[in-house]
Amino acid sequence: MKNIPYYVPEICDGHYCPMDCEDGHCPYVDEAIEAQENETEDEMDEKIPYQMNVKLDKGARMPTRAHSQDAGLDLYSREEAVILPRKGCTFDTGVHIQLPPRHFGKIESKSGLNINHDVVSCGGVIDEGYTGSIRVKLYNMSDEGYVVHKGDKIAQLVIQMYATPPMRLVFDLEETERGDNGFGSTGR
């Protein structure tokens, strides 16, 4: 048997191919690669249902990523407001989204606002079926007022997949190593 440079789990089913392939190429792998190369853009789009439709109200800005590998989409204020010390303020971003199937949105704080100004968002979940305007509540944890200008980045939207396993009522849960130990049980 020759040393085959390919290993494709979907084809080899978890085992190295025992075939004595010519020139070190496996015909099954070559066939799979050719099929992928011949896929049309429409066929590829059907396999990747990760498009998110966005509708903007007047004055709203499209959510953006500062860098291509950022997980969060920046959400922007479309109004100016002062968040008083130790108080909160709600901002209507004017952004409506239609999430891909089996996904939800999570509102998270901007680290720069948090670290530099003590302004945080306590977050929130945007369910897959919700298409209303995204609202963000910011809390000013400092002793000074904080001015939010129109167009400022105020939070980030992270899109995640979710599971909805069926629930079953039981009398006892299976034993685990951790059990019910929590709330600092592992030390500092």
C-alpha positions as CSV (number, residue, x, y, z in Angstrom):
1,M,0.0,0.0,0.0
2,K,1.3,3.4,-0.9
3,N,1.4,6.3,1.5
4,I,-1.8,8.3,0.6
5,P,-1.6,12.0,1.4
6,Y,-5.4,12.3,1.8
7,Y,-7.7,11.5,4.7
8,V,-11.3,12.6,4.5
9,P,-13.4,11.4,7.4
10,E,-16.7,11.7,5.3
11,I,-15.2,9.3,2.7
12,C,-12.8,7.2,4.7
13,D,-15.2,6.8,7.5
14,G,-12.6,7.2,10.2
15,H,-10.1,4.8,8.7
16,Y,-7.2,5.2,6.4
17,C,-8.0,3.8,2.9
18,P,-6.4,0.4,2.3
19,M,-6.6,0.8,-1.5
20,D,-3.4,0.7,-3.5
21,C,-4.1,3.9,-5.4
22,E,-1.9,4.9,-8.3
23,D,0.3,8.0,-7.9
24,G,-0.8,8.3,-4.2
25,H,-4.2,9.7,-5.2
26,C,-7.4,8.1,-3.9
27,P,-10.2,8.0,-6.6
28,Y,-12.8,8.5,-3.9
29,V,-11.2,11.7,-2.5
30,D,-10.5,13.0,-6.0
31,E,-14.1,12.5,-6.9
32,A,-15.3,14.4,-3.8
33,I,-12.9,17.3,-4.5
34,E,-14.1,17.5,-8.1
35,A,-17.7,17.5,-6.9
36,Q,-17.0,20.4,-4.5
37,E,-15.2,22.4,-7.2
38,N,-18.1,22.0,-9.6
39,E,-20.7,23.2,-7.1
40,T,-22.6,26.3,-8.2
41,E,-22.8,29.4,-6.0
42,D,-26.5,28.7,-5.5
43,E,-25.8,25.2,-4.3
44,M,-23.1,26.6,-1.9
45,D,-25.6,29.3,-0.6
46,E,-28.1,26.6,0.2
47,K,-25.5,24.8,2.3
48,I,-24.6,28.0,4.2
49,P,-27.8,29.4,5.8
50,Y,-25.9,32.1,7.6
51,Q,-27.2,35.2,5.9
52,M,-28.7,37.7,8.3
53,N,-31.2,40.2,6.8
54,V,-31.1,43.7,8.3
55,K,-33.6,46.5,8.1
56,L,-32.8,50.0,9.3
57,D,-35.1,52.7,10.7
58,K,-34.4,56.3,9.9
59,G,-31.1,57.4,11.3
60,A,-29.9,53.9,12.2
61,R,-26.5,52.6,11.1
62,M,-25.7,49.2,9.8
63,P,-24.0,47.0,12.4
64,T,-20.3,46.5,11.5
65,R,-17.3,44.5,12.4
66,A,-14.1,46.5,12.9
67,H,-12.1,43.4,11.8
68,S,-13.0,40.4,9.7
69,Q,-12.4,38.0,12.5
70,D,-14.4,39.9,15.2
71,A,-17.2,37.9,16.7
72,G,-19.2,40.9,17.6
73,L,-21.1,43.4,15.4
74,D,-20.9,47.0,16.7
75,L,-24.2,48.6,17.4
76,Y,-24.5,52.4,17.2
77,S,-26.5,55.1,19.0
78,R,-28.8,57.1,16.8
79,E,-29.3,59.7,19.5
80,E,-27.4,61.8,21.9
81,A,-27.9,61.3,25.6
82,V,-26.2,61.7,29.0
83,I,-26.1,58.7,31.3
84,L,-26.1,60.0,34.8
85,P,-23.8,58.6,37.4
86,R,-25.0,55.3,38.8
87,K,-28.0,55.3,36.4
88,G,-29.0,53.6,33.2
89,C,-30.3,54.8,29.8
90,T,-32.0,52.8,27.0
91,F,-31.0,53.4,23.4
92,D,-33.2,52.3,20.4
93,T,-30.6,51.4,17.7
94,G,-33.2,51.3,14.9
95,V,-31.7,48.0,13.8
96,H,-34.0,45.1,13.0
97,I,-32.6,41.7,12.2
98,Q,-33.8,38.4,10.8
99,L,-31.5,35.7,12.2
100,P,-30.6,32.5,10.4
101,P,-32.4,29.4,11.6
102,R,-31.2,28.0,15.0
103,H,-29.4,31.2,15.9
104,F,-29.9,33.9,18.5
105,G,-28.3,37.3,19.1
106,K,-26.6,38.3,22.4
107,I,-26.0,41.9,23.3
108,E,-22.6,42.4,25.0
109,S,-20.7,45.4,26.4
110,K,-18.0,47.2,24.4
111,S,-14.8,46.6,26.3
112,G,-13.6,50.1,25.7
113,L,-16.7,51.6,27.3
114,N,-16.4,49.2,30.2
115,I,-12.7,49.6,30.9
116,N,-12.2,53.2,30.1
117,H,-15.6,54.7,31.3
118,D,-17.3,52.2,33.6
119,V,-20.2,52.0,31.1
120,V,-21.7,48.5,30.7
121,S,-24.6,46.8,29.0
122,C,-26.1,44.0,31.1
123,G,-26.9,42.3,27.8
124,G,-29.9,40.5,26.5
125,V,-31.0,37.8,24.2
126,I,-32.5,38.4,20.8
127,D,-34.6,35.3,20.0
128,E,-34.6,34.0,16.4
129,G,-38.2,35.1,15.8
130,Y,-37.8,38.7,17.1
131,T,-37.7,41.3,14.3
132,G,-38.3,44.4,16.3
133,S,-35.8,47.2,16.8
134,I,-32.8,46.2,18.9
135,R,-32.7,48.3,22.1
136,V,-29.6,48.5,24.4
137,K,-29.6,49.5,28.0
138,L,-26.4,51.1,29.2
139,Y,-25.5,51.5,32.9
140,N,-23.0,54.1,34.1
141,M,-21.2,52.6,37.0
142,S,-19.0,55.7,37.5
143,D,-19.5,58.8,39.7
144,E,-19.5,61.1,36.6
145,G,-22.0,61.6,33.8
146,Y,-21.2,60.0,30.5
147,V,-22.2,61.5,27.1
148,V,-23.2,59.2,24.3
149,H,-23.1,60.9,20.9
150,K,-25.1,60.0,17.9
151,G,-23.0,57.5,15.9
152,D,-21.1,56.2,19.0
153,K,-20.6,52.4,19.3
154,I,-22.6,51.4,22.3
155,A,-22.7,47.6,22.4
156,Q,-21.9,44.6,20.3
157,L,-24.2,41.9,18.9
158,V,-22.9,38.4,18.9
159,I,-24.7,35.7,16.9
160,Q,-24.6,32.2,18.2
161,M,-26.2,28.9,17.5
162,Y,-28.6,27.3,20.0
163,A,-30.0,23.9,20.8
164,T,-33.5,23.1,22.1
165,P,-33.3,19.7,23.6
166,P,-36.6,18.2,24.9
167,M,-36.9,18.4,28.7
168,R,-37.7,15.4,30.9
169,L,-38.7,15.7,34.5
170,V,-36.7,13.3,36.7
171,F,-36.5,12.6,40.4
172,D,-32.6,12.7,40.5
173,L,-29.8,13.9,38.3
174,E,-26.8,11.7,37.4
175,E,-23.8,12.0,39.6
176,T,-21.0,14.3,38.3
177,E,-17.5,15.1,39.6
178,R,-18.6,18.6,40.5
179,G,-22.1,18.0,41.7
180,D,-23.7,21.1,43.2
181,N,-20.4,22.7,44.2
182,G,-20.3,26.3,42.9
183,F,-20.0,29.9,43.9
184,G,-16.3,29.9,44.7
185,S,-16.0,26.2,45.6
186,T,-12.8,25.8,43.5
187,G,-11.0,28.6,45.4
188,R,-9.5,31.8,44.1
